[in-house]
Amino acid sequence: MQKFDLDQISDNDILEGKMLLVDKPLQWTSFDVVKYIRKSLISKFKIKRIKVGHAGTLDPLATGLLVICIGKQTKEISKYQNLTKTYTGKFKLGETTPSYDAETEVNETFKYEHVKEIDIINLSQKFTGKLMQKPPIFSAIKKDGKRLYEYARENKKIEIQEREINVHEFEIIKFSDPYIEFKITCSKGTYIRSIANDFGKKLNSGSYLSELRRINIGEFSVLNALKIE
């Protein structure tokens, strides 16, 4: 994996546009990556402004593949957003959090000794195909002109509509008590955090997303992405 280097971008790329694959670091937001690249380009090429955008948000505690579009290539963002995504990660059994991941503190604990590996494997197959999913309250989806996470931070209860998603593949890689390692390929708009929460409910044990990495967007692989330090 190469490091991000401005020498990889030419004057012609600024004029005609360019798509970059970037491996988002832990704790960075997707916009942090956009801002970093935009600032770097403005500084190197001595320009006042340039359009830079990403094709699909990753949460701060997730790492992995971001498609970054520069200049005229930003017109193609929706094309990349519509591609399937593949993730690897871990669910932690026996606990839940309000955000369904490790960004918020554990709010409930559950017994999970009854959960067996065969139960996990069998259940994963029920989470494939077209499903209705309720996004987490701690998300950037807008309702009545306001982000859902804003309602969450104000401790306001709000009705969240379910949305159709498509889970093409859900593979259980390993069960190492209390962690479930997985690989999921899914449609755009799928919240892996919500899958973690729903999965725990079905197991009568509770769970949250403790680790997440996006490894593919369509045919694009994180193995070909640039590393930002």
PyMOL commands that set and color helices and strands:
alter all, ss='L'
color gray80, all
select helices_A, chain A and resi 6-8+11-16+30-45+71-81+117-126+148-153+192-202+222-224
alter helices_A, ss='H'
color red, helices_A
select strands_A, chain A and resi 18-24+52-54+62-70+85-93+95-96+108-109+129-133+142-143+146-147+163-176+179-186+207-217+220-221+226-227
alter strands_A, ss='S'
color yellow, strands_A
deselect
rebuild
show_as cartoon
